[in-house]
Amino acid sequence: MRQIRYVRHERYTWAGCAVVALGLALASDLGPHRVWGCVAGAGYAVAAVLACGARSRPAARVVAVAGAVVVPLVSLVTAELGQSEIRVVERSGQLLLTTGSPYVADPTTVADFNPYLPGMALFGVLPGDARWWLGSAFVAALAAAGLNRARLLACPPIALSLAVGGIDLPVVGLMCLGVVLAGQGRSGRAGLVLGSAAALKWTAWPALPVALALIVVRRGGRPALRYAVVALSTATAAVLPFALADPAGFHRNVIAFPLGLTDTTSPAASPLPGLLLATYVPGGRVIALALLAVSALLIAVSLVAQPPGTARAAAARLALGLGLAMALMPVSRFGYLVHPLVLGALAYRMTQRGSTPVGPATPATPVTPAAPSREKALV
């Protein structure tokens, strides 16, 4: 009976995804989104039909991934269609090779701005379309974290991002892997992974204190110090030289532009609460930034008052914090919500397996928490 209910659930899941994809194709005014919606909608529909039988359920997942990710990605790359962020990454890589900096010193148009941290330019240095490398990094990080789920890759927001953009995916993939490594007590590796994520985009930085609190609880002060040194050294080595070389240009590109503090308007303009406040309420931009700061402060206080004791709890805390941040940013888009979505999926996956961290190298012996006095002193 449970098997029958599961089959029916999966069938309706793929059917719902088909409705979402086709709805996007009809509603969007962006060409890449319309292409993805049409192709993915057909793939989801075929997967829904296949999912009607228990024996064909694995084939349904393969078809869903192929129809929602592989086919539209190949089609869009071949036609050289994609979101503008891909061209920003590729141009920043070329600038890095030719000028030594991924940033335009005095950006004036939207195309001039690069809102990403210097590490993101490496995906533009590599040959071919950046989406291949961004997607590969995401899939590899999820596999290393034990979250290689076909249904997650075929989820419409993630499949759409893989096909048309994908800038946020390697960031959240590394965040998941870093949280898992922190839960396993591998403080040095966790610091290296999360420091690398922090060198790509600001959205990875909240993972640094969350993982620190987790390591303090599970391993104590010395491993936490090792983690902090490795993480901050990795991120600083990648970011600080470019910030010092051109402080004004770095500020305009990486801080002012994403927060909507420049004369040039960012194309990231989904109707989330932060944007609605900034657009329609007098002084709304200041209110949105204040709410963003308050939510960050509350998450920080929660790390001290009740630090996460498992990787599952850390992933859930990150998902909540980033969900609030993405909703309250004055300049945001729906695509940014892949961060809380993937982290929430990681927390859910760990819940299914118990509180023990997932991954191929889960320690077999239990971990002794640090003394409460040391936890409070080091968080």
PATI-273163 format. One record per residue (C-alpha): x negated, y, z negated. Coordinates in nm, 4 decimals, decimal comma, always signed. Layout:
BEGIN
<X: X Y: Y Z: Z>
...
This chain:
BEGIN
<X: +0,0000 Y: +0,0000 Z: +0,0000>
<X: -0,2853 Y: +0,2384 Z: -0,0845>
<X: -0,4447 Y: +0,1601 Z: +0,2542>
<X: -0,1209 Y: +0,2424 Z: +0,4379>
<X: -0,0854 Y: +0,5752 Z: +0,2557>
<X: -0,4474 Y: +0,6603 Z: +0,3361>
<X: -0,4000 Y: +0,5875 Z: +0,7061>
<X: -0,0911 Y: +0,8049 Z: +0,7176>
<X: -0,2727 Y: +1,0840 Z: +0,5345>
<X: -0,5620 Y: +1,0801 Z: +0,7807>
<X: -0,3285 Y: +1,0747 Z: +1,0783>
<X: -0,1483 Y: +1,3841 Z: +0,9546>
<X: -0,4785 Y: +1,5516 Z: +0,8680>
<X: -0,6022 Y: +1,5276 Z: +1,2271>
<X: -0,2617 Y: +1,6365 Z: +1,3568>
<X: -0,2769 Y: +1,9431 Z: +1,1305>
<X: -0,6263 Y: +2,0216 Z: +1,2548>
<X: -0,4969 Y: +2,0036 Z: +1,6131>
<X: -0,2257 Y: +2,2575 Z: +1,5286>
<X: -0,4835 Y: +2,4905 Z: +1,3684>
<X: -0,7195 Y: +2,4671 Z: +1,6669>
<X: -0,4510 Y: +2,5265 Z: +1,9259>
<X: -0,3089 Y: +2,8105 Z: +1,7175>
<X: -0,6504 Y: +2,9769 Z: +1,7156>
<X: -0,6761 Y: +2,9347 Z: +2,0926>
<X: -0,3477 Y: +3,1194 Z: +2,1337>
<X: -0,4056 Y: +3,3900 Z: +1,8724>
<X: -0,7734 Y: +3,4789 Z: +1,9137>
<X: -0,8978 Y: +3,7464 Z: +2,1504>
<X: -1,2509 Y: +3,5994 Z: +2,1454>
<X: -1,3424 Y: +3,3831 Z: +2,4421>
<X: -1,5635 Y: +3,1322 Z: +2,2523>
<X: -1,2890 Y: +3,0819 Z: +1,9947>
<X: -1,0300 Y: +3,0156 Z: +2,2632>
<X: -1,2560 Y: +2,7611 Z: +2,4329>
<X: -1,3191 Y: +2,5859 Z: +2,1027>
<X: -0,9499 Y: +2,5860 Z: +2,0156>
<X: -0,8443 Y: +2,4214 Z: +2,3425>
<X: -1,1174 Y: +2,1567 Z: +2,3441>
<X: -1,1027 Y: +2,0816 Z: +1,9727>
<X: -0,7228 Y: +2,0711 Z: +1,9749>
<X: -0,7319 Y: +1,7920 Z: +2,2327>
<X: -0,9965 Y: +1,6048 Z: +2,0336>
<X: -0,7999 Y: +1,6296 Z: +1,7111>
<X: -0,4841 Y: +1,5113 Z: +1,8864>
<X: -0,6578 Y: +1,1996 Z: +2,0180>
<X: -0,8041 Y: +1,1367 Z: +1,6705>
<X: -0,4557 Y: +1,1613 Z: +1,5188>
<X: -0,3289 Y: +0,8945 Z: +1,7559>
<X: -0,6231 Y: +0,6656 Z: +1,6828>
<X: -0,5821 Y: +0,7137 Z: +1,3071>
<X: -0,2405 Y: +0,5480 Z: +1,3221>
<X: -0,4153 Y: +0,2114 Z: +1,2960>
<X: -0,6495 Y: +0,1100 Z: +1,0135>
<X: -0,8923 Y: -0,0631 Z: +1,2500>
<X: -0,9286 Y: +0,2408 Z: +1,4732>
<X: -0,9793 Y: +0,4874 Z: +1,1871>
<X: -1,3623 Y: +0,4982 Z: +1,2262>
<X: -1,3151 Y: +0,5618 Z: +1,5983>
<X: -1,0769 Y: +0,8467 Z: +1,5126>
<X: -1,3478 Y: +1,0181 Z: +1,3098>
<X: -1,6000 Y: +0,9783 Z: +1,5892>
<X: -1,3531 Y: +1,1284 Z: +1,8370>
<X: -1,2755 Y: +1,4154 Z: +1,5980>
<X: -1,6437 Y: +1,5061 Z: +1,5610>
<X: -1,7058 Y: +1,4688 Z: +1,9336>
<X: -1,3984 Y: +1,6697 Z: +2,0318>
<X: -1,4339 Y: +1,9446 Z: +1,7707>
<X: -1,8123 Y: +1,9824 Z: +1,7617>
<X: -2,0143 Y: +1,8088 Z: +2,0325>
<X: -1,8084 Y: +1,8775 Z: +2,3457>
<X: -1,7272 Y: +2,2449 Z: +2,2701>
<X: -2,0850 Y: +2,3098 Z: +2,1573>
<X: -2,2326 Y: +2,1695 Z: +2,4783>
<X: -1,9735 Y: +2,3568 Z: +2,6861>
<X: -2,0323 Y: +2,6905 Z: +2,5139>
<X: -2,4112 Y: +2,6619 Z: +2,5184>
<X: -2,4041 Y: +2,5695 Z: +2,8880>
<X: -2,1800 Y: +2,8682 Z: +2,9639>
<X: -2,3955 Y: +3,0921 Z: +2,7375>
<X: -2,0932 Y: +3,1848 Z: +2,5288>
<X: -2,1063 Y: +3,2353 Z: +2,1560>
<X: -2,0689 Y: +3,4836 Z: +1,8750>
<X: -2,2965 Y: +3,7860 Z: +1,8735>
<X: -2,4811 Y: +3,6594 Z: +1,5673>
<X: -2,6558 Y: +3,3971 Z: +1,7807>
<X: -2,8057 Y: +3,6654 Z: +2,0020>
<X: -2,9080 Y: +3,8611 Z: +1,6916>
<X: -3,1039 Y: +3,5612 Z: +1,5613>
<X: -3,2634 Y: +3,4914 Z: +1,8991>
<X: -3,3591 Y: +3,8575 Z: +1,9436>
<X: -3,5021 Y: +3,8743 Z: +1,5915>
<X: -3,7193 Y: +3,5727 Z: +1,6722>
<X: -3,8535 Y: +3,7428 Z: +1,9827>
<X: -3,9153 Y: +4,0642 Z: +1,7879>
<X: -4,1039 Y: +3,8658 Z: +1,5272>
<X: -4,3298 Y: +3,7211 Z: +1,7946>
<X: -4,3890 Y: +4,0496 Z: +1,9776>
<X: -4,3899 Y: +4,3126 Z: +1,7023>
<X: -4,4510 Y: +4,1149 Z: +1,3848>
<X: -4,1138 Y: +4,2146 Z: +1,2376>
<X: -3,7627 Y: +4,0760 Z: +1,3026>
<X: -3,6063 Y: +4,4206 Z: +1,2514>
<X: -3,5521 Y: +4,7290 Z: +1,4640>
<X: -3,6954 Y: +5,0175 Z: +1,2636>
<X: -3,4174 Y: +5,2653 Z: +1,3477>
<X: -3,1035 Y: +5,0714 Z: +1,4530>
<X: -2,8237 Y: +5,2759 Z: +1,6063>
<X: -2,5833 Y: +5,0277 Z: +1,7703>
<X: -2,4357 Y: +4,7037 Z: +1,6390>
<X: -2,6680 Y: +4,5036 Z: +1,8639>
<X: -2,9699 Y: +4,6695 Z: +1,7003>
<X: -2,8888 Y: +4,5533 Z: +1,3486>
<X: -3,0177 Y: +4,2302 Z: +1,1989>
<X: -2,8411 Y: +4,1720 Z: +0,8638>
<X: -3,0265 Y: +3,8476 Z: +0,7881>
<X: -3,3377 Y: +3,7944 Z: +0,5824>
<X: -3,6677 Y: +3,7273 Z: +0,7639>
<X: -3,6522 Y: +3,3472 Z: +0,7408>
<X: -3,3512 Y: +3,3394 Z: +0,9752>
<X: -3,5709 Y: +3,4672 Z: +1,2584>
<X: -3,7488 Y: +3,1297 Z: +1,2682>
<X: -3,4385 Y: +2,9787 Z: +1,4295>
<X: -3,4781 Y: +3,2367 Z: +1,7065>
<X: -3,8432 Y: +3,1505 Z: +1,7606>
<X: -3,7645 Y: +2,7873 Z: +1,8392>
<X: -3,6889 Y: +2,7067 Z: +2,2057>
<X: -3,3356 Y: +2,6821 Z: +2,3405>
<X: -3,0089 Y: +2,8038 Z: +2,1956>
<X: -3,0352 Y: +2,8742 Z: +1,8226>
<X: -2,7152 Y: +2,6789 Z: +1,7550>
<X: -2,8952 Y: +2,3493 Z: +1,8128>
<X: -3,1445 Y: +2,4261 Z: +1,5377>
<X: -2,8938 Y: +2,5842 Z: +1,3008>
<X: -2,6586 Y: +2,2857 Z: +1,3293>
<X: -2,9415 Y: +2,0326 Z: +1,3004>
<X: -3,0704 Y: +2,1978 Z: +0,9838>
<X: -2,7205 Y: +2,1905 Z: +0,8354>
<X: -2,6589 Y: +1,8242 Z: +0,9176>
<X: -3,0039 Y: +1,7218 Z: +0,7929>
<X: -2,9563 Y: +1,9077 Z: +0,4629>
<X: -2,6133 Y: +1,7512 Z: +0,4075>
<X: -2,7497 Y: +1,4039 Z: +0,4827>
<X: -3,0330 Y: +1,4561 Z: +0,2335>
<X: -2,7756 Y: +1,5695 Z: -0,0240>
<X: -2,5621 Y: +1,2607 Z: +0,0349>
<X: -2,2792 Y: +1,4546 Z: +0,1968>
<X: -2,3002 Y: +1,3194 Z: +0,5520>
<X: -1,9237 Y: +1,2959 Z: +0,6014>
<X: -1,7742 Y: +1,2972 Z: +0,9498>
<X: -1,4532 Y: +1,4480 Z: +0,8189>
<X: -1,6450 Y: +1,7426 Z: +0,6746>
<X: -1,8224 Y: +1,8132 Z: +1,0044>
<X: -1,4910 Y: +1,7909 Z: +1,1904>
<X: -1,3130 Y: +2,0262 Z: +0,9471>
<X: -1,1946 Y: +2,3190 Z: +1,1651>
<X: -1,3854 Y: +2,6054 Z: +0,9939>
<X: -1,7100 Y: +2,4077 Z: +0,9988>
<X: -1,6631 Y: +2,2648 Z: +1,3478>
<X: -1,5811 Y: +2,6120 Z: +1,4812>
<X: -1,8897 Y: +2,7580 Z: +1,3156>
<X: -2,1119 Y: +2,4822 Z: +1,4557>
<X: -1,9833 Y: +2,5465 Z: +1,8069>
<X: -1,9712 Y: +2,9263 Z: +1,8247>
<X: -2,2169 Y: +3,0533 Z: +1,5618>
<X: -2,3466 Y: +2,8572 Z: +1,2685>
<X: -2,5555 Y: +3,1223 Z: +1,0921>
<X: -2,4182 Y: +3,0371 Z: +0,7475>
<X: -2,4405 Y: +2,6600 Z: +0,7828>
<X: -2,8123 Y: +2,5989 Z: +0,7194>
<X: -2,7878 Y: +2,8363 Z: +0,4229>
<X: -2,5083 Y: +2,6447 Z: +0,2516>
<X: -2,6614 Y: +2,3115 Z: +0,3538>
<X: -2,9854 Y: +2,4005 Z: +0,1743>
<X: -2,7845 Y: +2,5258 Z: -0,1229>
<X: -2,6113 Y: +2,1875 Z: -0,1510>
<X: -2,9414 Y: +2,0025 Z: -0,1292>
<X: -3,1029 Y: +2,2343 Z: -0,3834>
<X: -2,8188 Y: +2,1832 Z: -0,6327>
<X: -2,8418 Y: +1,8052 Z: -0,5919>
<X: -3,2192 Y: +1,8112 Z: -0,6469>
<X: -3,1738 Y: +2,0315 Z: -0,9530>
<X: -2,9212 Y: +1,7845 Z: -1,0908>
<X: -3,1704 Y: +1,5032 Z: -1,0361>
<X: -3,4304 Y: +1,6982 Z: -1,2334>
<X: -3,6578 Y: +1,7566 Z: -0,9334>
<X: -3,7310 Y: +2,1133 Z: -1,0289>
<X: -4,0192 Y: +2,1792 Z: -0,7885>
<X: -3,8341 Y: +2,0462 Z: -0,4844>
<X: -3,5160 Y: +2,2273 Z: -0,5884>
<X: -3,7118 Y: +2,5517 Z: -0,6125>
<X: -3,8664 Y: +2,5020 Z: -0,2691>
<X: -3,5312 Y: +2,4242 Z: -0,1048>
<X: -3,3368 Y: +2,7053 Z: -0,2719>
<X: -3,6230 Y: +2,9504 Z: -0,2188>
<X: -3,6104 Y: +2,8642 Z: +0,1510>
<X: -3,2341 Y: +2,9223 Z: +0,1547>
<X: -3,2857 Y: +3,2559 Z: -0,0209>
<X: -3,5253 Y: +3,3565 Z: +0,2577>
<X: -3,2456 Y: +3,3145 Z: +0,5143>
<X: -2,9559 Y: +3,5166 Z: +0,3764>
<X: -2,8496 Y: +3,7027 Z: +0,0630>
<X: -2,5583 Y: +3,4650 Z: +0,0117>
<X: -2,8026 Y: +3,1966 Z: -0,1080>
<X: -2,9353 Y: +3,4056 Z: -0,3973>
<X: -2,6502 Y: +3,3224 Z: -0,6403>
<X: -2,7628 Y: +2,9587 Z: -0,6216>
<X: -3,0956 Y: +3,0489 Z: -0,7870>
<X: -2,9622 Y: +3,1282 Z: -1,1381>
<X: -2,6993 Y: +2,8522 Z: -1,1212>
<X: -2,9632 Y: +2,5890 Z: -1,0485>
<X: -3,1875 Y: +2,7407 Z: -1,3172>
<X: -2,9129 Y: +2,7018 Z: -1,5775>
<X: -2,8553 Y: +2,3422 Z: -1,4651>
<X: -3,2249 Y: +2,2517 Z: -1,4971>
<X: -3,2480 Y: +2,4166 Z: -1,8409>
<X: -2,9586 Y: +2,2036 Z: -1,9653>
<X: -3,0779 Y: +1,8769 Z: -1,8124>
<X: -3,4564 Y: +1,9058 Z: -1,8415>
<X: -3,5526 Y: +2,1928 Z: -2,0682>
<X: -3,7828 Y: +2,4924 Z: -2,0450>
<X: -4,0957 Y: +2,3703 Z: -1,8702>
<X: -3,9218 Y: +2,2207 Z: -1,5630>
<X: -3,6995 Y: +2,5308 Z: -1,5480>
<X: -4,0087 Y: +2,7523 Z: -1,5443>
<X: -4,1608 Y: +2,5403 Z: -1,2674>
<X: -3,8399 Y: +2,5727 Z: -1,0664>
<X: -3,8241 Y: +2,9499 Z: -1,1133>
<X: -4,1862 Y: +3,0006 Z: -1,0104>
<X: -4,1515 Y: +2,7878 Z: -0,6956>
<X: -3,8157 Y: +2,9371 Z: -0,5916>
<X: -3,9142 Y: +3,2998 Z: -0,6429>
<X: -4,2563 Y: +3,2502 Z: -0,4866>
<X: -4,1042 Y: +3,0915 Z: -0,1764>
<X: -3,8392 Y: +3,3607 Z: -0,1319>
<X: -4,0768 Y: +3,6469 Z: -0,2133>
<X: -4,3455 Y: +3,5255 Z: +0,0248>
<X: -4,0914 Y: +3,5195 Z: +0,3083>
<X: -3,9121 Y: +3,8475 Z: +0,2337>
<X: -4,1449 Y: +4,0898 Z: +0,0544>
<X: -4,4015 Y: +4,1509 Z: +0,3341>
<X: -4,1301 Y: +4,2683 Z: +0,5736>
<X: -3,9597 Y: +4,4790 Z: +0,3061>
<X: -4,2875 Y: +4,6532 Z: +0,2247>
<X: -4,3881 Y: +4,7010 Z: +0,5887>
<X: -4,0756 Y: +4,9069 Z: +0,6669>
<X: -3,8659 Y: +4,9724 Z: +0,3528>
<X: -3,6214 Y: +5,2090 Z: +0,5263>
<X: -3,5596 Y: +4,9793 Z: +0,8218>
<X: -3,5258 Y: +4,6757 Z: +0,5936>
<X: -3,2718 Y: +4,8597 Z: +0,3789>
<X: -3,0650 Y: +4,9741 Z: +0,6762>
<X: -3,0565 Y: +4,6271 Z: +0,8341>
<X: -3,0294 Y: +4,3915 Z: +0,5405>
<X: -2,8556 Y: +4,5906 Z: +0,2671>
<X: -2,6672 Y: +4,8932 Z: +0,3990>
<X: -2,5233 Y: +4,7358 Z: +0,7153>
<X: -2,3741 Y: +4,4207 Z: +0,5529>
<X: -2,2166 Y: +4,6330 Z: +0,2793>
<X: -2,0624 Y: +4,8729 Z: +0,5324>
<X: -2,2763 Y: +5,1672 Z: +0,4150>
<X: -2,3979 Y: +5,2727 Z: +0,7605>
<X: -2,2314 Y: +5,4836 Z: +1,0296>
<X: -2,2247 Y: +5,1778 Z: +1,2554>
<X: -1,9346 Y: +4,9449 Z: +1,1831>
<X: -2,0067 Y: +4,5749 Z: +1,1450>
<X: -1,7984 Y: +4,3389 Z: +1,3635>
<X: -1,7380 Y: +4,1247 Z: +1,0521>
<X: -1,3886 Y: +4,2542 Z: +0,9873>
<X: -1,1504 Y: +3,9788 Z: +0,8809>
<X: -0,8521 Y: +4,1011 Z: +0,6745>
<X: -0,9808 Y: +3,9770 Z: +0,3390>
<X: -0,9066 Y: +4,1710 Z: +0,0159>
<X: -1,2353 Y: +4,3642 Z: +0,0176>
<X: -1,1855 Y: +4,4921 Z: +0,3708>
<X: -0,8202 Y: +4,5760 Z: +0,3076>
<X: -0,9184 Y: +4,7780 Z: +0,0004>
<X: -1,1953 Y: +4,9580 Z: +0,1878>
<X: -0,9679 Y: +5,0375 Z: +0,4817>
<X: -0,6326 Y: +5,1301 Z: +0,3305>
<X: -0,6981 Y: +5,2438 Z: -0,0291>
<X: -0,8587 Y: +5,5824 Z: -0,1089>
<X: -1,1972 Y: +5,5066 Z: -0,2566>
<X: -1,1327 Y: +5,1436 Z: -0,1745>
<X: -1,4912 Y: +5,0698 Z: -0,0732>
<X: -1,6143 Y: +5,1701 Z: -0,4172>
<X: -1,3348 Y: +4,9684 Z: -0,5792>
<X: -1,4233 Y: +4,6611 Z: -0,3737>
<X: -1,7919 Y: +4,6917 Z: -0,4619>
<X: -1,7024 Y: +4,7381 Z: -0,8286>
<X: -1,4849 Y: +4,4266 Z: -0,8248>
<X: -1,7672 Y: +4,2406 Z: -0,6519>
<X: -2,0071 Y: +4,3484 Z: -0,9264>
<X: -1,7604 Y: +4,2507 Z: -1,2006>
<X: -1,7084 Y: +3,9042 Z: -1,0511>
<X: -2,0871 Y: +3,8555 Z: -1,0286>
<X: -2,1228 Y: +3,9648 Z: -1,3919>
<X: -1,8525 Y: +3,7223 Z: -1,5060>
<X: -2,0210 Y: +3,4327 Z: -1,3274>
<X: -2,3527 Y: +3,5320 Z: -1,4873>
<X: -2,1942 Y: +3,5437 Z: -1,8329>
<X: -2,0401 Y: +3,2004 Z: -1,7749>
<X: -2,3854 Y: +3,0589 Z: -1,7000>
<X: -2,5018 Y: +3,1721 Z: -2,0447>
<X: -2,1852 Y: +3,0886 Z: -2,2360>
<X: -2,1189 Y: +2,7541 Z: -2,0669>
<X: -2,4061 Y: +2,6505 Z: -1,8372>
<X: -2,3322 Y: +2,3677 Z: -1,5944>
<X: -2,4524 Y: +2,0302 Z: -1,7171>
<X: -2,4154 Y: +1,8385 Z: -1,3906>
<X: -2,4743 Y: +1,9055 Z: -1,0238>
<X: -2,1001 Y: +1,8722 Z: -0,9712>
<X: -2,0302 Y: +2,1511 Z: -1,2199>
<X: -2,3020 Y: +2,3682 Z: -1,0650>
<X: -2,1603 Y: +2,3197 Z: -0,7150>
<X: -1,8104 Y: +2,4049 Z: -0,8381>
<X: -1,9390 Y: +2,7176 Z: -1,0158>
<X: -2,1177 Y: +2,8296 Z: -0,7002>
<X: -1,8100 Y: +2,7630 Z: -0,4876>
<X: -1,6005 Y: +2,9804 Z: -0,7190>
<X: -1,8527 Y: +3,2626 Z: -0,7334>
<X: -1,9154 Y: +3,2726 Z: -0,3593>
<X: -1,5444 Y: +3,2462 Z: -0,2860>
<X: -1,4837 Y: +3,5585 Z: -0,4930>
<X: -1,7797 Y: +3,7358 Z: -0,3332>
<X: -1,6720 Y: +3,6594 Z: +0,0244>
<X: -1,3180 Y: +3,7757 Z: -0,0506>
<X: -1,4236 Y: +4,1025 Z: -0,2156>
<X: -1,7028 Y: +4,2153 Z: +0,0184>
<X: -1,6001 Y: +4,5329 Z: +0,2052>
<X: -1,7404 Y: +4,3804 Z: +0,5243>
<X: -1,6663 Y: +4,0100 Z: +0,5615>
<X: -1,5193 Y: +3,7509 Z: +0,7940>
<X: -1,3326 Y: +3,4249 Z: +0,7531>
<X: -1,6377 Y: +3,2343 Z: +0,8745>
<X: -1,8257 Y: +3,3225 Z: +0,5566>
<X: -1,5834 Y: +3,1040 Z: +0,3632>
<X: -1,7741 Y: +2,7949 Z: +0,4797>
<X: -1,9964 Y: +2,8563 Z: +0,1755>
<X: -1,7316 Y: +2,7828 Z: -0,0911>
<X: -1,5745 Y: +2,5211 Z: +0,1366>
<X: -1,8891 Y: +2,3089 Z: +0,1712>
<X: -1,9920 Y: +2,3549 Z: -0,1918>
<X: -1,6404 Y: +2,2606 Z: -0,2982>
<X: -1,6635 Y: +1,9499 Z: -0,0809>
<X: -1,9904 Y: +1,8601 Z: -0,2526>
<X: -1,8311 Y: +1,8989 Z: -0,5960>
<X: -1,5325 Y: +1,6895 Z: -0,4873>
<X: -1,7598 Y: +1,4184 Z: -0,3472>
<X: -1,9471 Y: +1,4032 Z: -0,6762>
<X: -1,6184 Y: +1,3795 Z: -0,8638>
<X: -1,5301 Y: +1,0715 Z: -0,6593>
<X: -1,8636 Y: +0,9122 Z: -0,7496>
<X: -1,8672 Y: +1,0333 Z: -1,1086>
<X: -2,0755 Y: +1,3123 Z: -1,2545>
<X: -2,4052 Y: +1,1513 Z: -1,1497>
<X: -2,5717 Y: +1,3535 Z: -0,8733>
<X: -2,5463 Y: +1,2067 Z: -0,5269>
<X: -2,8349 Y: +1,1423 Z: -0,2904>
<X: -3,0758 Y: +0,8627 Z: -0,2138>
<X: -3,3058 Y: +0,9372 Z: -0,5060>
<X: -3,0640 Y: +0,9554 Z: -0,7992>
<X: -3,2524 Y: +0,8684 Z: -1,1163>
<X: -3,1465 Y: +0,5449 Z: -1,2792>
<X: -3,2118 Y: +0,6594 Z: -1,6372>
<X: -2,9999 Y: +0,9150 Z: -1,8230>
<X: -3,1404 Y: +1,2614 Z: -1,8815>
<X: -3,1731 Y: +1,4006 Z: -2,2318>
<X: -3,0389 Y: +1,7571 Z: -2,2562>
<X: -3,2570 Y: +2,0282 Z: -2,4008>
<X: -3,1908 Y: +2,1599 Z: -2,7501>
<X: -2,9189 Y: +2,4298 Z: -2,7618>
<X: -3,1589 Y: +2,6929 Z: -2,8960>
<X: -3,3951 Y: +2,6422 Z: -2,6045>
<X: -3,1081 Y: +2,6524 Z: -2,3555>
<X: -2,9902 Y: +2,9901 Z: -2,4780>
<X: -3,3401 Y: +3,1279 Z: -2,4833>
<X: -3,4166 Y: +3,0299 Z: -2,1273>
<X: -3,0878 Y: +3,0814 Z: -1,9405>
